[in-house]
Amino acid sequence: MSGCPSAGHEEEREPEHDIGSQQLNAFQPHRLYGYSSSLSDLADLAIQGKLQIHPVRVFVAGDKLFESMERKIREAWHVPIHVTYGASESKYIAIKESGQDEMSVLDELNIVEVLDEHNRPVLSGQEGRVVLTNLQNYTLPVIRYEVGDYVLLGRTNDNSSAATIRDIRGRVNDALPVVLRDGTPDTIHPIILSEFHVPTLERIQFVSKQPERVWINYVAPSDLSPLVTKQFQQILDSKGATQTQFEVQRLQQIDNDRLTGGEVRHAAHLDIGRARGRRGRHRRRDLRQEIGAVAVRIRAVRKAARASIDSRASTATLP
């Protein structure tokens, strides 16, 4: 057909990683900030000599920093690695340096609550849902917004808000659909999947396109398929999901899914619903008091921040 080039005359395209390396080499960034897996790929290119940049700090976020990724990044650049926790509603929620046990919540920027299924604060060492109040968003205040993450709470402040986070366990949206033995649809909680452990496993991905079938992709230095199969079968058996079949496949790498790059968020459920009568009035009154208390805290933090800035400014002008 006219107008269609033959296969032999197709223009060869330069690989995307080569284009990215050229752009970064020209830009010469001082800091790198990105997905752990993406920065691990960049470290690979640096070790191969294709990427010649010299960052002084590396910040990882978005997916788990495995030991193999950390070793690769350190081999490439020999710089401090900071693990950050953020969201669309607040870019910087908590941070730690690699090797530290707990992430420190940036409480001058946020109030982070970790709540159970009854919307009550959990205790230190317990898991719960993250509910966020952003103290910096003047245009569109974010007050007690449910981010959709499950975390393991570390230390708490006097008001029961989180001071540190021990671990990020998973997302509400990451519940894996399965089918029980009686044909009833159900899900496997993301916390259970976050605890999936096989020695030397570097990365694992659970893919569900239909509730009765799961594809498991993993990355590891050796064949772990029998162990991965056994571990996941135990999870299905404990759930009673005998109608769900699965396949296990070892891959060289697992790329981030471009279709799910954006994160779905849910507003916090504050248990007001369609409450009516006296009970409903009490709930609405409690909600107004709760929001009012948060607003007072926001004003106090902002006032303290302004005072701190004024103090530093006046000190800087002293002879």
C-alpha positions as CSV (number, residue, x, y, z in Angstrom):
1,M,0.0,0.0,0.0
2,S,1.3,3.5,-0.8
3,G,2.3,5.7,2.0
4,C,3.2,2.8,4.3
5,P,7.0,2.4,4.8
6,S,8.3,-1.1,4.5
7,A,9.7,-2.9,7.6
8,G,13.2,-2.6,6.2
9,H,13.0,1.2,6.0
10,E,11.6,1.9,9.4
11,E,13.5,4.5,11.3
12,E,15.4,3.1,14.2
13,R,14.5,4.7,17.5
14,E,17.0,5.4,20.2
15,P,16.2,3.4,23.4
16,E,14.2,5.5,26.0
17,H,16.9,4.9,28.7
18,D,19.6,6.3,26.4
19,I,17.5,9.5,25.8
20,G,16.9,9.8,29.6
21,S,20.6,9.4,30.3
22,Q,21.5,12.1,27.9
23,Q,19.0,14.5,29.4
24,L,20.2,13.8,32.9
25,N,23.9,14.1,31.9
26,A,23.1,17.5,30.4
27,F,21.1,18.6,33.4
28,Q,23.5,17.3,36.1
29,P,21.0,17.2,39.1
30,H,22.2,17.8,42.6
31,R,19.5,15.6,44.1
32,L,17.4,12.7,42.8
33,Y,13.9,12.1,43.9
34,G,11.7,9.3,42.6
35,Y,10.4,5.8,42.9
36,S,12.8,3.4,44.6
37,S,12.7,1.0,41.6
38,S,13.2,3.9,39.1
39,L,16.2,5.2,40.9
40,S,17.6,1.7,41.1
41,D,17.3,1.5,37.3
42,L,19.2,4.8,37.1
43,A,21.9,3.4,39.4
44,D,22.2,0.5,37.0
45,L,22.9,2.9,34.1
46,A,25.4,4.8,36.3
47,I,27.3,1.6,37.1
48,Q,27.4,0.8,33.4
49,G,28.9,4.2,32.7
50,K,25.9,5.4,30.6
51,L,24.7,7.8,33.2
52,Q,27.4,10.3,34.5
53,I,25.8,12.4,37.2
54,H,26.9,13.2,40.7
55,P,24.0,13.7,43.1
56,V,24.7,14.6,46.7
57,R,21.5,13.2,48.1
58,V,18.9,10.6,46.9
59,F,15.3,10.6,48.0
60,V,13.1,7.6,47.4
61,A,9.4,7.2,47.6
62,G,6.4,5.5,46.1
63,D,7.5,1.8,46.4
64,K,9.5,-0.2,48.9
65,L,13.3,0.3,49.0
66,F,14.6,-3.3,49.0
67,E,18.2,-4.1,50.1
68,S,19.3,-5.0,46.6
69,M,18.0,-1.6,45.4
70,E,19.8,0.3,48.2
71,R,23.1,-1.5,47.5
72,K,22.9,-0.6,43.9
73,I,22.2,3.1,44.6
74,R,25.0,3.3,47.1
75,E,27.4,1.5,44.7
76,A,26.6,4.1,42.0
77,W,26.8,7.3,44.0
78,H,27.9,6.7,47.7
79,V,25.5,9.3,49.0
80,P,22.9,9.5,51.8
81,I,19.6,7.8,50.9
82,H,16.4,9.3,52.4
83,V,13.1,7.3,52.4
84,T,10.1,9.6,52.2
85,Y,6.4,9.1,52.7
86,G,4.1,11.5,50.8
87,A,0.7,11.8,49.0
88,S,-1.1,14.0,46.6
89,E,-2.6,15.8,49.6
90,S,0.8,16.5,51.2
91,K,4.0,15.8,49.4
92,Y,6.1,15.5,52.6
93,I,4.4,13.5,55.4
94,A,7.3,11.6,57.0
95,I,11.0,10.9,56.3
96,K,13.9,8.8,57.5
97,E,17.4,8.1,56.5
98,S,18.0,4.6,55.2
99,G,18.9,2.3,58.1
100,Q,16.7,4.1,60.7
101,D,13.9,2.1,62.2
102,E,11.1,4.7,62.1
103,M,10.1,7.6,59.9
104,S,9.6,10.9,61.6
105,V,6.3,12.6,60.9
106,L,6.8,16.2,59.7
107,D,4.3,17.6,62.3
108,E,5.0,21.2,61.4
109,L,3.4,20.4,58.0
110,N,0.8,17.8,58.9
111,I,-1.3,16.2,61.6
112,V,-1.2,12.4,61.0
113,E,-3.7,10.2,62.8
114,V,-3.6,6.4,62.6
115,L,-7.1,5.0,63.3
116,D,-8.7,1.6,63.6
117,E,-12.0,0.4,61.9
118,H,-14.0,2.3,64.6
119,N,-12.2,5.6,63.9
120,R,-10.3,5.4,67.2
121,P,-6.5,6.1,67.5
122,V,-4.5,2.9,67.6
123,L,-1.7,2.3,70.1
124,S,2.0,2.3,69.4
125,G,3.0,-0.9,67.5
126,Q,-0.5,-1.4,66.1
127,E,-1.7,-1.0,62.5
128,G,-4.3,1.5,61.3
129,R,-5.5,3.8,58.5
130,V,-3.8,7.1,57.9
131,V,-6.1,10.2,58.3
132,L,-4.3,13.4,57.3
133,T,-4.7,17.1,58.1
134,N,-2.5,19.3,55.9
135,L,-1.4,22.5,57.8
136,Q,0.0,24.3,54.8
137,N,-2.8,24.2,52.3
138,Y,-4.5,27.6,52.6
139,T,-6.5,27.5,49.3
140,L,-8.2,24.1,49.8
141,P,-7.9,23.0,53.4
142,V,-7.5,19.2,53.9
143,I,-8.9,18.3,57.3
144,R,-9.0,14.7,58.5
145,Y,-8.7,13.3,55.0
146,E,-8.4,9.5,54.6
147,V,-5.3,8.9,52.4
148,G,-6.0,5.2,51.9
149,D,-2.8,3.8,53.4
150,Y,-2.3,1.4,56.3
151,V,0.7,1.9,58.5
152,L,2.3,0.5,61.6
153,L,2.3,3.3,64.2
154,G,5.5,4.2,66.1
155,R,5.6,6.8,68.8
156,T,2.7,9.2,69.4
157,N,2.4,12.8,70.5
158,D,0.5,14.0,73.6
159,N,-2.7,14.4,71.5
160,S,-2.5,10.8,70.1
161,S,-1.3,12.0,66.7
162,A,1.6,10.1,65.1
163,A,5.1,11.2,65.9
164,T,6.8,8.3,64.0
165,I,5.7,5.6,61.6
166,R,7.4,2.2,61.8
167,D,6.3,0.8,58.5
168,I,4.0,1.5,55.5
169,R,2.0,-1.7,55.1
170,G,-0.3,-1.2,52.1
171,R,-3.2,0.6,50.5
172,V,-6.9,0.2,51.0
173,N,-7.1,0.0,47.1
174,D,-4.6,-2.8,47.0
175,A,-7.0,-5.5,48.4
176,L,-6.7,-8.5,46.2
177,P,-10.0,-9.9,44.9
178,V,-10.6,-13.7,45.4
179,V,-13.4,-16.2,45.3
180,L,-14.3,-18.3,48.4
181,R,-15.2,-22.0,48.3
182,D,-18.9,-21.2,48.1
183,G,-18.5,-18.8,45.2
184,T,-18.7,-15.7,47.4
185,P,-16.4,-12.8,46.2
186,D,-14.0,-11.6,48.9
187,T,-10.6,-9.9,49.1
188,I,-7.2,-10.5,50.7
189,H,-6.2,-7.5,52.9
190,P,-3.1,-5.5,51.7
191,I,-1.5,-5.9,55.1
192,I,-1.5,-9.7,54.6
193,L,0.2,-9.2,51.2
194,S,2.7,-6.7,52.6
195,E,3.9,-9.5,55.0
196,F,4.5,-11.9,52.1
197,H,8.0,-13.1,52.7
198,V,10.3,-15.5,50.9
199,P,14.1,-15.2,51.5
200,T,16.1,-13.3,48.8
201,L,12.8,-12.2,47.1
202,E,13.5,-8.7,45.7
203,R,10.2,-7.6,44.3
204,I,6.7,-9.2,43.9
205,Q,3.6,-8.1,42.1
206,F,0.0,-9.5,42.4
207,V,-2.1,-9.0,39.3
208,S,-5.8,-9.6,39.3
209,K,-7.9,-9.1,36.2
210,Q,-10.7,-11.3,37.4
211,P,-11.5,-12.5,41.0
212,E,-11.0,-16.2,40.3
213,R,-7.5,-15.8,38.8
214,V,-4.3,-14.2,40.1
215,W,-1.0,-13.7,38.3
216,I,2.1,-13.4,40.6
217,N,5.3,-11.9,39.1
218,Y,8.4,-11.7,41.1
219,V,12.1,-10.7,40.8
220,A,14.8,-12.7,42.6
221,P,18.4,-13.8,42.0
222,S,17.3,-17.5,41.8
223,D,14.2,-19.5,41.1
224,L,11.8,-19.1,44.0
225,S,8.7,-20.3,42.2
226,P,8.0,-23.3,44.4
227,L,8.4,-21.2,47.6
228,V,6.3,-18.4,46.3
229,T,3.6,-20.9,45.2
230,K,3.6,-22.6,48.7
231,Q,3.4,-19.2,50.5
232,F,0.5,-17.9,48.4
233,Q,-1.4,-21.2,48.6
234,Q,-1.2,-21.0,52.4
235,I,-2.8,-17.5,52.2
236,L,-5.6,-18.7,50.0
237,D,-6.2,-21.8,52.2
238,S,-6.4,-19.6,55.4
239,K,-8.9,-17.4,53.6
240,G,-10.9,-20.3,52.2
241,A,-10.4,-19.0,48.7
242,T,-10.4,-22.4,47.0
243,Q,-12.1,-21.1,43.9
244,T,-9.2,-18.8,43.0
245,Q,-6.4,-20.1,40.8
246,F,-3.0,-18.5,40.3
247,E,0.2,-18.6,38.2
248,V,3.7,-17.7,39.3
249,Q,6.3,-16.2,37.0
250,R,9.9,-15.1,37.6
251,L,10.9,-11.9,35.7
252,Q,14.1,-10.0,35.2
253,Q,12.4,-6.8,36.3
254,I,8.9,-5.5,37.1
255,D,8.2,-2.1,35.6
256,N,5.9,0.4,37.2
257,D,2.4,0.3,35.7
258,R,1.9,3.5,33.8
259,L,-1.9,2.9,33.9
260,T,-1.9,3.0,37.7
261,G,0.6,5.8,38.2
262,G,-2.1,8.0,39.6
263,E,-3.5,7.2,43.1
264,V,-7.2,7.0,43.9
265,R,-8.0,8.8,47.2
266,H,-11.0,8.6,49.4
267,A,-12.4,11.2,51.7
268,A,-12.4,10.2,55.4
269,H,-15.5,8.5,56.7
270,L,-16.5,10.4,59.8
271,D,-19.5,8.2,60.6
272,I,-22.2,10.9,60.0
273,G,-24.0,9.1,57.2
274,R,-27.8,9.6,57.3
275,A,-28.0,10.0,61.0
276,R,-31.4,11.2,62.2
277,G,-33.0,12.4,65.4
278,R,-31.3,12.9,68.7
279,R,-28.4,10.5,67.9
280,G,-27.8,12.3,64.6
281,R,-27.7,15.7,66.2
282,H,-25.1,14.4,68.7
283,R,-23.0,13.0,65.9
284,R,-23.1,16.3,63.9
285,R,-22.3,18.3,67.1
286,D,-19.3,16.0,67.8
287,L,-18.1,16.4,64.2
288,R,-18.3,20.2,64.4
289,Q,-16.4,20.1,67.7
290,E,-13.8,17.8,66.2
291,I,-13.3,20.0,63.1
292,G,-13.2,23.1,65.4
293,A,-10.4,21.5,67.5
294,V,-8.4,20.7,64.4
295,A,-8.8,24.3,63.2
296,V,-7.6,25.6,66.6
297,R,-4.5,23.4,66.3
298,I,-3.8,24.6,62.8
299,R,-4.0,28.3,63.9
300,A,-1.7,27.5,66.9
301,V,0.9,25.8,64.7
302,R,0.8,28.6,62.1
303,K,1.2,31.2,64.9
304,A,4.2,29.3,66.3
305,A,5.8,28.9,62.9
306,R,5.5,32.7,62.2
307,A,7.0,33.4,65.7
308,S,9.9,31.1,64.9
309,I,10.5,32.7,61.6
310,D,10.4,36.2,63.1
311,S,12.8,35.1,65.8
312,R,15.3,33.7,63.4
313,A,15.0,36.8,61.2
314,S,15.7,39.1,64.2
315,T,18.6,37.0,65.4
316,A,20.2,37.1,61.9
317,T,20.3,40.9,62.1
318,L,22.2,41.1,65.4
319,P,25.8,42.5,65.1
